[in-house]
Amino acid sequence: MQPEKMAKLGKRWKSCLSANALTLLTVLGVLGGVALGFILKASKDSWSKREIMYINFLGDLFLRMLKGLILPLIVASIVSAIGSLDLTLSGKIGMRSVYYYATTTICAVILGIILVSSIQPGHIGDKNLFKTNEDLTPPRDVTTTDTLLDLVRNIFPPNLVQACIKQYRTTLTKPDNATESEANDILQWKIGHVYGDGTNTLGLVIFGIILGIALGKMGESGQPLRDFFTALSEAMMIITNWVIWVSPIGVTFLVASKILEIDDLGAVVGTLGLYFMTVLLGLFIHGFGTLSLIFFVCTRQLPFKALAKMSHVMVTAFGTASSSATLPITLQCLDNMGVDSRISKFVVPIGATINMDGTALYEAVAALFIAQVRNVEMSWSKIIGVSITATAASIGAAGIPQAGLVTMVMVLDTVGLPAEDVTLIVAVDWLLDRFRTTINVVCDALAAVIIEKMSMEELRRMDAPKSEEIVELTHLNKAEA
């Protein structure tokens, strides 16, 4: 080969490695975490919780940094994005986002139900191995109705400062001198509430949307406040860029510590293997089938080029198992792809809050799997109930690792199964959580690309007056010269 061609080829490889360095490092981080986990596991019989905590320390710091960016980034992104949009356009974008997210979530639930009903993983294997662990049993102190009502209440937080750190939750307690019938009937328990730890992201997103609309309606008088949120959003993106370069190290220790937490990985995969593969197959079909088809129908383009550019986002989502923690990196990636920031900063934070396709699919499969294990007959009405509840539960699921286990209680209540049956699947949930988070994040990122494509005409009309002003100024400058 000629020296010139060798030099050109070397430059191409160097350019390719430079452009994808972060993605490659993050992939190496995941692989390194797996290798480190198995090496440490083989080095001694058991690891204490304190030792695992030490190994997870750097990963925990990485997650804390990412989560620290979520609140200012979400509020600033949504307010600046909507405030800079024409009100008629923001309404259209909002409706398109709702249609897209509703369609993908419903498709995910239906796909999950079809797969689990066809494969029936709960009717295969040694059911004696499915034993509940009381230590892992989540408290069942609310009804499905209470959970749904809490979801609506959190949309309207009474205190925005409190909403940054607390969420409203209904609590039910047994009456002191309850009869046997009252003690067994949860609907007769005393109703109370607490403000539990956790950012009320849904309430803050709704507030951000309303504030953005108000600023857009104010016109010039609202410009200083719009400029503040725009500058804050840009500052947060710069900080995000610094933090994401720590991701390969953080992901390595997050994955390694999770592998150490499992006592017998082989037995777990063997016992729950078919259930695991059913969920994984559903996520794969939804991610690369349903979403790809929707992308093609809406944009008339194949999604593979866009998906390739989102590789770092997918790897980070897999490593952190948190769609909220991945949000800053998703916005950064879409910005690098050239997606209009007015669209991405509006669509993606909303998607990270309310759109959880992977979670919806998993909860539908898990509920029917547990019903099959327990030999509970599923009528069409129960299956429809699971569909509706899984969709609602996915909206209410927090964008944090294994949040789906909490909302699973709500879905199991629809099937008439006890809350402790969640522990039947907890052994493999940590790994499935990473796959479904990846699908959640991919769905949000593709939404921004699709909605930008569908809103091109409106965006062009918005930018037209600015272009005309530039042309007029150019003519004036020439005339003066």
Beta strands, then each sheet from edge to edge (+ up, - down):
strand 1: 166-173
strand 2: 190-197
sheet 1: 1+ 2-
end
